[in-house]
Each structure stands twice: as C-alpha cells, then as structure tokens.
C-alpha cells in the first residue's frame, strides 16, 4: 500500500488532511493491542526531543539554532554514526524553553531545552520564495562517501538564510567494525546500512516536526549528496516508504515503523492521541555525481568505453571483456522496451522535425552504418547524444554568468578590461570553443567523495588525441580547497551545492578509504596492464565469482539480495514505493566515476513513474561538480517549490551580471574544440556520437570491469574480511566470464 506523506494540525498549523490519513487519524490509540502500544510508546517517548535533554546553540552571524547530535534510533549498532543534528533559521525560533513551561527562557548561547517556534515568522530566500516554520523545506544531507561510513556531526548553517531546515546524519558504511555481546569484533555496514540510517534520521526529524519540536514541513523533504552520497540521495528518493527496508529500520529502533504480530507493518506514530502516517521518503532530490545503479554499472561503463574506437584498453583481456559486456548492455536495454515522450526530454529523437511523439528507445548494431562507434547506434544513443549536445549548448548560452574568467586574443595576449566589458555573448562563445580563456568556478571538486579523479573536458586543459584531458584546470574546473569538497567552503557556503556536512566522514574527500579488504586493498585504475594480482588463472577468478555471487543471491539475514536492494531501478514506479515529486541529477560530463548511461536510465525511469526528472551533464564538470553559471542549489529548491506547491511564487534565474574586468591568468588553459564541434550556428551547435564517446573516455579513472577485487572502482555493497577479497557481486560480469571462458582464459594476465 502506498503511503501518503501528510501534514496535520500542530500548534495552530492548519493543513488539509488526505482522505486515507483521515481514516488513520480516527483510530483510537487503545485500539492497538496493549503490549504493541507500549512497545511503540517506548520508542516514541525515547525519540521525542522534549525528553532528550537536547542542547541548542545559537549563531549570531548566521542567525540560526543548531541541535547538538542526538541519537536517531533507540538501538544503534554504532552510536557515533547513527545520530542526527538539525539547524533551523533563527527567524522561526522565539527562544529555548529550559523549564518545560512552553515559554522562551533563553534567546542565545548554548542551552539545554526545547525550541519555542514562531509560526508567524517568514523568511524570504535569495530567489524570492517565502517560507514559514510550517512550510519550510527540510534538506537531508546523505553522506556515505564511497558507500562508506559517516560520523555524526552538527548540521551546517549554510541554508539558514534561505529559510530551509538543514539536517546532518551519520551512517554506517562498508568498512565499519563493531563488537558483539561476547566481545568479538566483526565487520558491518554492508548494504543497506547507509541508506537505512538516512531513512531513520528522516523519520526522527519528521516525527519531531509533527510533535511541534522542530519547524519544517514533513511533506517537503529533499535528499542531497555527492558521489556515494549522491547515490544514496537518489536511492533515498527512489525507495521512499518501500517495505523492503522496514526490517532494517525496525532492527535499529527507528520511530514510526513497527512489525505487527501477523507480520505486517505499522508506520503510524501517536501525535497527541491521533495516529498519523510517518514517511521515510523524499519529496525531491538533488544528487551530484550519483554513483548508482552499481548493478548495471559495469555494463554501462564497458559500453561507454567500447563506443570510443580510440580508447586504449590496458590489456587484450580488458578490451575483449568490454566488447562482450557492450553487447550484453545492448541486449539489456532492448529487453527493457523503453520509450520516452519527446516533449518530456525536449528532443526530436525520431528526426521528424517535431517534438511531440513517443519514441521507442533501442540500441541497434550495424558495423557499416555505425562504424565510428564500433557498430552501435539507435534512438537510445540519439537521446544520449542529444543530452550531451544540449549540455554544451546550455553552457555556451550562459557564459555571461562567468565570473573572474580571463579572456585572450588569438595571439595569446589577454584582453583589456574595456575589451572584456564590450564582449558579446557570441564573442565569449567563440573564445570558449577556441580555448581562449582561463579560470572560473564551474567545475568538479577534484578527487571529491567517492575518490574519482577529476578530469576536465573541453576547455579544461590540453590533451592529445581528442577533446578533453586529465588534469589541467580549465574554465569551470577549479578544484575545491582540500578537505572542503564535501562540506562548507571557506566562506561558510556549501560550494554552491546542497550537501554541506563536510566533517561527517573522515574519508569523505579523496581516495583515502581502504578498498579490497577492510585492512588492505588493490583497486585497479584505468590503464592497468594487469588483469589480476590475486589470481594466477582465469579459472581461479571465475570460481571466486561463482561462489561469491551464489552467496549474494542466497540473501542476507532477511533474505534480501543486497545488489537488488540497492538498485533504484527496482523501486522507481513500483506499487509499494511513494515516488518523489521531482529529481535532479547533476553529473560532471567528463568525470570517470560513473557512466552517463546510468543517470540517463534513472531519468527515464523517473519520467515513466510521473516524476518531474532532469539530468544535467555539466560541461567541464569533473566528479561531484559545483553548480555553475547562474545555477545554485537554492535556486532549484525554490524553483521546484514554486512549480509543485500551490500558491508558491514562480522562481526564475536572476539576470546575468556580465563581466566588466578581465581575470588575472597569464595564459589560456582552454582547449580548441572547433575542429570537433560544428560552430556554424553558435545557437545550435552539434557534434557526433563518436565525438561524445571520445569526450567521455578522456575522463575515465575507474578500472574496466571484471577485475578480481572489486568489480567497479571502490564502490561496493559489502567488504570481505582480512583473509578474503571483497565479495564479487556482478552477475552480468559472471555471465560474460562463463559464456566466453574459452576466449577470456587465453587472454587473462597474458600481457
């Protein structure tokens, strides 16, 4: 049964209650079996902020109150990773009630007590959207960098001035250890621990909003994060209120999810004698470099590599395996029987000169017709190319928003300030395409959460053999200060992204976490010239895959296949899932941590489910890109609020303030891509699918799939132990191994 995310009357807040929720509201608390009611009450009393002696701290500079970390559950496995903190705008708070009489006794400092909320106060965001304590969106920051753990930390003040409620939570991750009752250390944090801890934090916050302990609206929760956190932001939104996760939530002692004696679930909480449905899901999502779905990750990456005829595979084994997996991906996509309305994506995919039909999305194979892309073409790839083309066009069309760039003449000398001030948009577009520029703040957070290398694309440094390159900072590909790519930047902002709890994980920046086994790892990178350092023969590796995948398919302690459980495509649009109203996935178009096909598939699934879905492949953006050229996290939240909430203001991007003074760079760092991109009409640029494939593979940093330790980079569902490699889980790779064993065995470790 689908859940209804609802809001009810709490301290003079009046909202319409959905019909199904009205039925729940009419239930008498005593109608539950007495022992069951007592069990529910114990959890709800324990997680009621009024009973937790919570400490609040006021920031005068940010005008906000921040909750010290408190537990989000009653039965944490790792206390320092299963907590939650909340930051609320000062305007919504009259003060802190320290003695329980309902009156504000303190208005600043660090105080133990309960918020006294002002429901009449308003906050208008920088984009002109107005919120109150009863309507404010709730931002949930999903950590889980590299699918790893995140320590509890205080929520940042980043969005207090926008009127949002900001939530930071810890989470268990794949490299964690805990101690059992006998004092033995064991590895834990396997999927779905990260996601479950985030769901439990959301339940805690929503429950306390309903109680009147926190401001905010339970109907407008937005998940956001980057890399592994971006994956979890998407999975959080994609699995809203799905009962597949309830047993794990119950195990941790979450509020608002209980197992009944007959095996069914109860997801109501008692709010002043009225039973109210409590959701663990999202209304919206903004994810940066979402590394999901891993289930198809090997297929998508192999297919993308294989489209580029110029890509230099490290070994013949890698090249042959990629070819096999590319063919499997074609069969996989065609079996999905995908289609899309042209109007939904904004492209003429069937070439009839109109945008209005519904187009079947398929991958075709014809060696002659699609010779430049190793024989692959079709409407599915037409959509892929259209997304790339639109991305570059958007970037070119918004260059008036560029700030601090340095522009150059054809002879390499910098323009004067007057010349920069006189530049037209077309002048900037041509200069960008010719590489006559440097600087900017549009790009990725090189080596951000999840650990991928940040590679710039066109405009991002010189590289031989095609567009793009690895390394040099180009316009919009500046690196964040070390240690800040997942958190607040030096000026206290979140790097123009949504997630801002930068200190939640010791390993949330760069490639610092162990991989392979918990104590040591051997993740292989692209360009590796060895297929395995752990197996002497292909047959040994094949046996390991078969045994590991059999154990995955046997199920975890609740009988679930972890790979299936963590695949958002299994949940979007399903009967037992409450789909989000909107989703936006921002990928660095030149990043190497995930194939662009993964986000494309997510967009198609969300659109099919009726979600307002958008993917952005940010030109020049590396792994976990910041917003760029007039965009911002707050702009998107305010825009979606205006689009989906009745009576809210319509929000648009503010006009550009064109650059009037040139930057200070001494030489251009852009790349001339005019030989690659058709520039006859700068308002309608174009390039080929083969060109897009070259652009993509120039940014790769992860291994070609099929290696022995971890199938896909450092992201995984479960570690092994000190004696056993991390468990292999990719059934698609195993199938390729089994079907082509004779050929692959001869190539394995041969070079």
C-alpha positions, 0 to 999 in steps of 0.5 A: 500500500502506498503511503501518503506523506501528510501534514496535520494540525500542530500548534495552530498549523492548519493543513488539509488532511488526505482522505486515507490519513483521515481514516488513520487519524480516527483510530483510537490509540487503545485500539492497538493491542496493549503490549504493541502500544507500549512497545511503540510508546517506548520508542516514541517517548525515547525519540521525542526531543522534549525528553532528550535533554537536547542542547541548542546553540545559537549563531549570531552571524548566521542567525540560526539554532543548531541541535547538538547530535542526538541519537536517531534510533533507540538501538544503534549498532554504532552510536557515533554514526547513527545520530542526527543534528538539525539547524533551523533559521533563527527567524522561526525560533522565539527562544529555548524553553529550559523549564518545560513551561512552553515559554522562551527562557533563553534567546542565545548561547548554548542551552539545554531545552526545547525550541519555542517556534514562531509560526508567524515568522517568514523568511524570504530566500535569495530567489524570492520564495517565502517560507514559514516554520510550517512550510519550510523545506527540510534538506537531508544531507546523505553522506556515505562517501564511497558507500562508506561510513559517516560520523555524526556531526552538527548540521551546517548553517549554510541554508539558514538564510534561505529559510530551509531546515538543514539536517546532518546524519551519520551512517554506517558504511562498508568498512565499519567494525563493531563488537558483539555481546561476547566481545568479538569484533566483526565487520558491518555496514554492508548494504543497506546500512547507509541508506537505512540510517538516512531513512531513520534520521528522516523519520526522527526529524519528521516525527519531531516536526509533527510533535511541534519540536522542530519547524519544517514541513514533513511533506517537503523533504529533499535528499542531497549528496555527492558521489556515494552520497549522491547515490544514496540521495537518489536511492533515498528518493527512489525507495521512499516508504518501500517495505523492503527496508522496514526490517532494517529500520525496525532492527535499529529502533527507528520511530514510526515503523513497527512489525505487527504480530501477523507480520505486517507493518505499522508506520503510524506514530501517536501525535497527541492521541491521533495516529498519523502516517510517518514517511521515510521518503523524499519529496525531491532530490538533488544528487551530484555525481550519483554513483548508482545503479552499481548493478548495471554499472559495469555494463554501462561503463564497458559500453561507454568505453567500447563506443570510443574506437580510440580508447586504449584498453590496458590489456587484450583481456580488458578490451575483449571483456568490454566488447562482450559486456557492450553487447550484453548492455545492448541486449539489456536495454532492448529487453527493457522496451523503453520509450520516452515522450519527446516533449518530456526530454525536449528532443526530436529523437525520431528526426521528424522535425517535431517534438511531440511523439513517443519514441521507442528507445533501442540500441541497434548494431550495424558495423557499416552504418555505425562504424565510428562507434564500433557498430552501435547506434539507435534512438537510445544513443540519439537521446544520449547524444542529444543530452550531451549536445544540449549540455554544451549548448546550455553552457555556451548560452550562459557564459555571461554568468562567468565570473573572474574568467580571463579572456585572450586574443588569438595571439595569446595576449589577454584582453583589456578590461574595456575589451572584456566589458564590450564582449558579446555573448557570441564573442565569449562563445567563440573564445570558449570553443577556441580555448581562449580563456582561463579560470572560473568556478564551474567545475568538479571538486577534484578527487571529491567523495567517492575518490574519482579523479577529476578530469576536465573536458573541453576547455579544461586543459590540453590533451592529445588525441581528442577533446578533453584531458586529465588534469589541467584546470580549465574554465569551470574546473577549479578544484575545491580547497582540500578537505572542503569538497564535501562540506562548507567552503571557506566562506561558510557556503556549501560550494554552491551545492546542497550537501554541506556536512563536510566533517561527517566522514573522515574519508569523505574527500579523496581516495583515502578509504581502504578498498579490497579488504577492510585492512588492505586493498588493490583497486585497479585504475584505468590503464592497468596492464594487469588483469589480476594480482590475486589470481594466477588463472582465469579459472581461479577468478571465475570460481571466486565469482561463482561462489561469491555471487551464489552467496549474494543471491542466497540473501542476507539475514532477511533474505534480501539480495543486497545488489537488488536492494540497492538498485533504484531501478527496482523501486522507481514506479513500483506499487509499494514505493511513494515516488518523489515529486521531482529529481535532479541529477547533476553529473560532471560530463567528463568525470570517470566515476560513473557512466552517463548511461546510468543517470540517463536510465534513472531519468527515464525511469523517473519520467515513466513513474510521473516524476518531474526528472532532469539530468544535467551533464555539466560541461567541464564538470569533473566528479561531484561538480559545483553548480555553475553559471547562474545555477545554485542549489537554492535556486532549484529548491525554490524553483521546484517549490514554486512549480509543485506547491500551490500558491508558491511564487514562480522562481526564475534565474536572476539576470546575468551580471556580465563581466566588466574586468578581465581575470588575472591568468597569464595564459589560456588553459582552454582547449580548441574544440572547433575542429570537433564541434560544428560552430556554424550556428553558435545557437545550435551547435552539434557534434557526433556520437563518436565525438561524445564517446571520445569526450567521455573516455578522456575522463575515465579513472575507474578500472574496466570491469571484471577485475578480481577485487572489486568489480567497479572502482571502490564502490561496493555493497559489502567488504570481505574480511582480512583473509578474503577479497571483497565479495564479487557481486556482478552477475552480468560480469559472471555471465560474460566470464562463463559464456566466453571462458574459452576466449577470456582464459587465453587472454587473462594476465597474458600481457 
